[in-house]
Amino acid sequence: MIRLEKIDKHFGSLHVLNQVDVALKEGSVTALIGPSGSGKSTLLRCVNLLEVPDAGTLQIGDETVHFAGKKLERDAVQRIRLQTGMVFQNFQLFPHQTVIANVMEGLITVQKWPLDRARARAEALLVKVGMQDKAEVWPSTLSGGQQQRVAIARALAPSPRVLLCDEPTSALDPGLAAEVVEVLQQLASEGMTMLMATHDLRLAASVANNVVFLSGGQVVESGASTQIFQHPTDPKTIAFVSTLTQANQTPA
């Protein structure tokens, strides 16, 4: 359903992604993990072309884009983005719009839905993420966990084929993060295809079916989450996932 092949990305002289291959099956949840600077967020952003690779191929459904160091046509970018929903680390809600208006905005402005249809869709999604009672309030009155749940509803509004989550819990304390993890677990149980970049290994272990460990812009090891977290084989992976075991053993 989603395939990235031989993805290369440079920022000046820094080689951020080096011949990266990742494949996602429909209905799966894949976590990109790795140390800071490993390239996981950059790779995630390449999927919806917030970052455009220098080389490689991206396939989402029937759409395929070949990167060759040249500017992409606007229509090609739009076709890819219409199939993805993005959840950002710092929520990115519109502060001048109510919660429900945030969820409706893309449907009305980009997809030209009529107002009543967009509102019905937004109301249903706010129920899904447990935010229906906050529909008419301003984002500034919400906790971080509540804002992220609204952001998830907004990303789901156009019915994307894949939900992209960039460090969805990193700006939250553990209690608020748990609210977001519960919503992501629900979406996973419903068969939503998700790709998330996260340093939160407990989130990855509880939600993801598959894990890709990156280091230095390369895929070091990938496989089923149980395999990666319980029986990793590469020394770098072993050292990294040991932090999850240590965290679980830390007294409360």
Summary of the structure (lengths in Angstrom):
residues: 252
radius of gyration: 18.2
end to end distance: 41.2
largest distance: 55.1
contacts: 819
relative contact order: 0.17
helix: 41%
strand: 25%
